[in-house]
Amino acid sequence: MSIWGGITGGLLGFVVLGPIGALVGSVIGSNISSRSKRRRPNNFDQQVAFFAALFACLAKIAKADGRVDEAEIKKIEEIISSKLNLNKEHRHFAINIFQKAKDDNVSFEAYASNLYQILSSSPNSLLVFYEILFELALADGVLHPSEDDLLKKIPRIFRFDEKVYESLYEKFVDKTNDYFKTLGVNENATFNEIKKAYLKKRKEFHPDTLIGKGLPEEFIQKAKEKFIEIQEAYEELEKIHQK
């Protein structure tokens, strides 16, 4: 995604007030916000503000449970390389934003509110932003209460309907929980426990095993559907644990 052009030259004219402007300024080593009265923010400013706020809020989500774990680091890398296709220069900028925001004293709400001020006319951009936050929060397969608390604040800040949170919760959280339920393990199960449960259920519901027991064809068909469900649950949880 080549949307910025050259960051080094372009950011010299970056104009955004508030914590996002200060954060970007701290990363490139200049006081950007002091020049903000010269003009109104343009498309370039909005694009940079979106990514700066995104990685700042991702940092707050990642550290919400007290530390940034390996799964979250891998998810950040995935967002940078696969979802956003950032080049080397932009990747360096994003990582610096993440590292600065992770340890600064600015709140999650402050960064999100600042972004809303800039992009209030583009609700679709804000929705994409919200979805990416959910993805990171579920990087380790579990939505921790502290992460959930931050995610619940977004509809109020972005002026979304509360149903948006419910919809994304169902999309990202309930589906993952269903995978654990399908295999009969809890959300804190290790990958070895998940694999053991999967192999056991796979054997129990394998069509060949049931055919050998002389069960009715109707039952065999239902078992095939269950077998596919078990396979899908295992593959999805395996992806999570490989991140």
C-alpha positions as CSV (number, residue, x, y, z in Angstrom):
1,M,0.0,0.0,0.0
2,S,2.0,3.0,-1.2
3,I,-0.2,5.8,0.0
4,W,2.3,8.2,1.7
5,G,5.0,8.8,-0.8
6,G,8.2,9.6,1.0
7,I,7.7,9.9,4.8
8,T,10.8,11.9,5.5
9,G,10.0,14.7,3.1
10,G,6.2,14.5,3.4
11,L,6.1,14.7,7.2
12,L,7.9,18.0,7.2
13,G,4.6,19.5,6.4
14,F,2.4,17.2,8.5
15,V,-0.3,19.2,10.3
16,V,-2.4,17.5,13.0
17,L,-3.1,18.8,16.5
18,G,-3.3,16.8,19.7
19,P,-1.6,13.6,20.9
20,I,-1.3,12.1,17.4
21,G,0.6,15.1,16.1
22,A,2.8,15.1,19.2
23,L,3.5,11.4,18.8
24,V,4.4,11.7,15.1
25,G,6.6,14.7,16.0
26,S,8.4,12.7,18.6
27,V,9.1,9.9,16.1
28,I,10.6,12.2,13.4
29,G,12.3,14.5,16.0
30,S,10.3,17.7,15.4
31,N,7.5,19.7,16.9
32,I,4.9,19.2,14.2
33,S,2.0,20.5,16.1
34,S,3.5,23.9,16.5
35,R,3.1,24.5,12.7
36,S,-0.5,23.2,12.7
37,K,-2.2,26.6,12.3
38,R,-0.7,27.2,8.9
39,R,-3.4,25.2,7.1
40,R,-6.1,22.6,7.5
41,P,-5.1,18.9,7.5
42,N,-5.2,17.4,4.0
43,N,-5.5,13.9,2.8
44,F,-1.8,13.2,3.4
45,D,-2.2,14.3,7.1
46,Q,-5.3,12.1,7.5
47,Q,-3.6,9.1,6.1
48,V,-0.6,9.5,8.4
49,A,-2.8,10.2,11.3
50,F,-4.8,7.1,10.7
51,F,-1.7,4.9,10.8
52,A,-0.1,6.7,13.7
53,A,-3.4,6.4,15.7
54,L,-3.8,2.8,14.6
55,F,-0.3,1.7,15.8
56,A,-0.7,3.8,19.0
57,C,-4.0,2.2,19.8
58,L,-2.6,-1.3,18.9
59,A,0.2,-0.6,21.4
60,K,-2.3,0.2,24.1
61,I,-4.4,-2.9,23.3
62,A,-1.3,-5.1,23.2
63,K,-0.2,-3.9,26.6
64,A,-3.6,-3.8,28.2
65,D,-3.1,-7.2,29.9
66,G,0.2,-6.0,31.3
67,R,2.7,-7.1,28.7
68,V,3.1,-7.5,24.9
69,D,3.4,-11.2,24.2
70,E,4.8,-13.1,21.3
71,A,1.5,-13.7,19.6
72,E,0.7,-10.0,19.6
73,I,4.1,-9.2,18.2
74,K,3.5,-11.6,15.3
75,K,0.1,-10.2,14.7
76,I,1.6,-6.7,14.5
77,E,4.1,-8.0,12.0
78,E,1.2,-9.6,10.0
79,I,-0.7,-6.3,10.0
80,I,2.4,-4.5,8.8
81,S,3.4,-6.9,6.1
82,S,0.2,-8.7,4.9
83,K,-2.7,-6.4,5.6
84,L,-1.1,-3.0,5.0
85,N,1.8,-4.1,2.7
86,L,4.0,-1.4,4.2
87,N,7.4,-0.9,2.6
88,K,10.6,-0.7,4.7
89,E,10.4,3.0,5.4
90,H,6.7,2.9,6.4
91,R,7.3,-0.3,8.5
92,H,10.1,1.5,10.4
93,F,7.7,4.4,11.0
94,A,4.9,2.1,12.2
95,I,7.2,0.2,14.6
96,N,8.6,3.4,16.1
97,I,5.0,4.7,16.6
98,F,4.1,1.4,18.3
99,Q,7.2,1.5,20.6
100,K,6.7,5.1,21.6
101,A,3.0,4.7,22.3
102,K,3.4,1.5,24.2
103,D,5.3,3.2,27.0
104,D,4.0,6.8,26.9
105,N,1.5,8.4,29.3
106,V,-1.2,9.2,26.7
107,S,-4.4,7.1,27.1
108,F,-6.0,4.8,24.5
109,E,-9.1,7.1,24.6
110,A,-7.0,10.2,23.9
111,Y,-5.5,8.7,20.7
112,A,-8.9,7.3,19.6
113,S,-10.7,10.6,20.2
114,N,-8.0,12.5,18.3
115,L,-8.4,10.2,15.4
116,Y,-12.2,10.7,15.4
117,Q,-11.7,14.4,15.3
118,I,-9.7,13.9,12.1
119,L,-11.7,11.2,10.4
120,S,-15.3,11.8,11.6
121,S,-16.4,12.3,8.0
122,S,-15.1,8.8,7.1
123,P,-16.9,6.3,9.3
124,N,-15.8,3.4,7.0
125,S,-12.2,4.2,7.8
126,L,-13.0,4.2,11.5
127,L,-14.8,0.8,11.2
128,V,-11.7,-0.7,9.5
129,F,-9.6,0.7,12.3
130,Y,-11.9,-0.9,14.9
131,E,-11.8,-4.3,13.2
132,I,-8.0,-4.3,13.2
133,L,-8.0,-3.6,17.0
134,F,-10.3,-6.6,17.5
135,E,-7.9,-8.8,15.4
136,L,-4.9,-7.9,17.6
137,A,-6.8,-8.4,20.8
138,L,-7.6,-11.9,19.7
139,A,-4.0,-12.7,18.6
140,D,-3.5,-15.2,21.4
141,G,-7.0,-16.7,20.9
142,V,-8.4,-15.1,24.1
143,L,-10.0,-11.7,24.7
144,H,-8.7,-10.5,28.1
145,P,-11.0,-8.4,30.2
146,S,-8.7,-5.4,30.1
147,E,-8.5,-5.6,26.3
148,D,-12.3,-5.9,26.1
149,D,-12.7,-2.8,28.3
150,L,-10.8,-0.8,25.7
151,L,-12.7,-2.2,22.8
152,K,-16.0,-1.3,24.4
153,K,-15.0,2.3,24.5
154,I,-14.7,2.7,20.8
155,P,-18.4,3.0,19.9
156,R,-18.8,5.9,22.2
157,I,-15.7,7.6,21.0
158,F,-16.4,7.0,17.2
159,R,-20.2,7.7,17.6
160,F,-21.0,4.1,16.5
161,D,-24.1,2.3,17.4
162,E,-23.5,-0.2,20.2
163,K,-24.5,-3.0,17.9
164,V,-21.2,-2.5,16.0
165,Y,-19.3,-3.8,19.1
166,E,-21.7,-6.7,19.4
167,S,-21.3,-7.5,15.7
168,L,-17.5,-7.5,15.8
169,Y,-17.6,-9.5,19.1
170,E,-19.6,-12.1,17.4
171,K,-17.4,-12.1,14.4
172,F,-14.0,-12.3,16.2
173,V,-14.7,-13.7,19.7
174,D,-17.7,-16.0,19.7
175,K,-16.4,-17.8,16.6
176,T,-13.1,-18.5,18.4
177,N,-14.9,-19.6,21.5
178,D,-17.0,-22.0,19.4
179,Y,-13.8,-23.7,18.2
180,F,-12.7,-24.4,21.8
181,K,-16.2,-25.7,22.6
182,T,-16.2,-28.0,19.5
183,L,-13.0,-29.7,20.7
184,G,-14.2,-29.8,24.3
185,V,-11.3,-27.8,25.7
186,N,-11.2,-24.5,27.6
187,E,-9.8,-21.2,26.3
188,N,-6.6,-21.6,28.3
189,A,-5.7,-25.0,26.9
190,T,-2.2,-25.5,25.6
191,F,-1.7,-26.5,22.0
192,N,-0.8,-30.0,23.1
193,E,-4.1,-30.3,25.0
194,I,-6.0,-29.0,22.0
195,K,-4.2,-31.5,19.6
196,K,-4.9,-34.4,22.0
197,A,-8.6,-33.5,22.2
198,Y,-8.8,-33.1,18.4
199,L,-7.2,-36.5,17.7
200,K,-9.6,-38.1,20.2
201,K,-12.7,-36.5,18.7
202,R,-11.4,-37.1,15.1
203,K,-11.3,-40.8,15.8
204,E,-14.7,-40.8,17.5
205,F,-16.4,-39.1,14.6
206,H,-14.5,-40.4,11.7
207,P,-17.0,-41.9,9.2
208,D,-15.0,-45.1,8.7
209,T,-15.2,-45.7,12.4
210,L,-18.9,-45.3,12.5
211,I,-19.6,-47.2,9.4
212,G,-17.7,-50.1,11.0
213,K,-20.2,-50.0,13.8
214,G,-23.1,-50.5,11.4
215,L,-24.8,-47.2,12.2
216,P,-27.6,-45.9,10.0
217,E,-26.7,-43.8,6.9
218,E,-28.5,-40.7,8.4
219,F,-26.3,-40.9,11.4
220,I,-23.2,-41.3,9.3
221,Q,-24.1,-38.1,7.3
222,K,-24.5,-36.1,10.5
223,A,-21.2,-37.5,11.8
224,K,-19.5,-36.4,8.6
225,E,-20.7,-32.9,9.2
226,K,-19.4,-33.1,12.8
227,F,-16.1,-34.4,11.5
228,I,-15.7,-31.4,9.2
229,E,-16.6,-29.1,12.1
230,I,-13.9,-30.7,14.3
231,Q,-11.3,-30.4,11.5
232,E,-12.1,-26.8,10.9
233,A,-11.9,-25.9,14.7
234,Y,-8.5,-27.6,15.0
235,E,-7.1,-25.9,11.9
236,E,-8.3,-22.5,13.1
237,L,-6.9,-22.9,16.6
238,E,-3.6,-24.3,15.1
239,K,-3.3,-21.0,13.1
240,I,-3.7,-19.0,16.3
241,H,-1.0,-20.9,18.1
242,Q,1.4,-20.7,15.2
243,K,1.2,-16.9,15.2
